[in-house]
Structure formats: C-alpha cells, structure tokens
Amino acid sequence: MLIGLLTRGLIVMIFISGSLVISYSITRLIAYLIPYPQISEIFLWSGAVVLSAIMLMGVAYSYVYQGFGAQADITRRGPSAGNKVVLTFDDGPSRDYTPEILKILAEKGVYATFFLVGKHVEQYPEIARQIAEEGHEVGNHTYGHITIPNSSPPQLTAQIVRTNLIILQQTGTYPLYLRPPRGLYDMRMRRIAKLLGQELVLWSLSSQDWHPRATRAGVIRRVIDRATAGDIILFHDSGSLLNSEGSSRRPTIEALGPIIDGLKEKGLEVVKLEEILALRD
C-alpha cells in the first residue's frame, strides 16, 4: 500500500514539475520582450503558474476523452453506423431527481444507462429497482464515489465488488458496465473490471450539467449542438463534482425532454448502451 501511494505521488510530482519547467521556459522567452523589469518578473512567475495549470487541465482532458496508448478495454463512444446515441446518468439513484428522469424517459419512449453509486442504492433500493424494471441498464459507479487513483487496492476492490453485490441484490441485474467517478481510472481498475466481466465505459460528450451555474438552455445547447452518431452522453441524476449528494439537478430534468426531441430532429436515435456496443461486432 505504501509503495503504491509513493508511486502515484511520484507520478503526480513528475507531471506537475514537468509542466512547471515547460511553462517557465515559455514565459521566460516572452518576458524578455517586456521592457519593464518589474512587470516582466511578475509575468514570468504568474504566467508560468497559469500556463502550467492549463497544460495539466489539457492532459486531464486527453486522459478522460482519448486516453494514452492502446486502450481497447475502455469504451468512450460507439460506432457512428446507425446514427445512434446513448444517454447515461451518473451518481444516482436520487429520491428527488431519478423518478422525474424516469418519467420523462418513459414519456419519450427511450432507454438510458444509469451508473449507480452503491450507497445510494442502499438508501433508495426501490428507485434502483424501478430503473431496472422499466428496462433501463444499470452500471457500477463505485460504492462511495471515490477517486480511483487515490484509493488503496483493498479499498478499490471492495468499492467495486460491494456495489456489484448491492445492485444485483436490489435489482436482480448484474452490472455489466463500470464507470470510474470523474473519469479517473488506473490499471488496477482495468484489471478488476476484466476479472469481474465488466466493461469500462466513459463518455464522448458531457452535458456539463454538474456545473453549479448550469442552466436548462446551456445544457440543451451543449448537447444538441455537439451530439454526433456514436456519442455516449453524460448526465447526472444526483450529486455533483463540487458539492455533496443531493445538489440540484433541476437543469438536467428541464433540459432532458427537449434534448431527446432535438436529437431525434438531428436524425439520431437514442438507444441502450448494449445496442450501440453491439454495432462494433
């Protein structure tokens, strides 16, 4: 455990120090062009920090949306054939929002995939059962919405296995899909998924409904403008990256119906995850 923590810490330090060195070199060249020494010095250090932060954000974005190297075991999108897209919801079930989302999906006659948090399934087992009984797919989103790279091997294994058992017990369905919270995974999670017969599924388009300033119009515009055939679209029916479980998902609910209609108008069909993945064969 200690070796694992030291290794992950070393990797993080390498990324941070490397980005700082590169950023400092770039801003130092620019600073030479500024004729005022005091302004030049301020720009040198502040610019290096800002540029380093941007570089790290870019690496994180690439890590989630493209990955590094060959990653045939991780699904981020489906094939474009058939003009199909998938709606996925993370962090539920929620007493306040999941039933409303299920009602909209039923009214529109479409199915989605719900990546469930184990402790929320324990809190609201009847809603988890409703998801499965209404024909939607369920996936594993860990027991406590943990940050995977920061977890110890025993904790990571327990988080995944415990959630699988809870979902199976409450819904009668074994979750065939596994999604890491925040899209942060590592090789340990990939190995566990393979051993448990689960496919790691991320996303190709985020609605960004998790943002505290998300609005109905903004969520609709982002999804409709960017959606293309094969997209796995990310929504949330509970919780938040920035706040505790129970954060408002009102913009998501208000946007969902118009989004489904808008996708259909673009000639895109909303299907289950299993259907779009079957097109790979």
Secondary structure, DSSP 8 states (H G I E B T S, - for coil): -HHHHHHHHHHHHHHHHHHHHHHHHHHHHHHTT-S-HHHHHHHHHHHHHHHHHHHHHHHHHHHHHT-SS--TTEES---STT-EEEEEEES---TTTHHHHHHHHHHHT---EEEE-HHHHHH-HHHHHHHHHTT-EEEE--SS---GGGS-HHHHHHHHHHHHHHHHHHHS----EE--GGG---HHHHHHHHHTT-EEE--SEE--TTSTT--HHHHHHHHHHH--TT-EEEEESS--SSS-TT---HHHHHHHHHHHHHHHHTT-EE--HHHHHHTT-
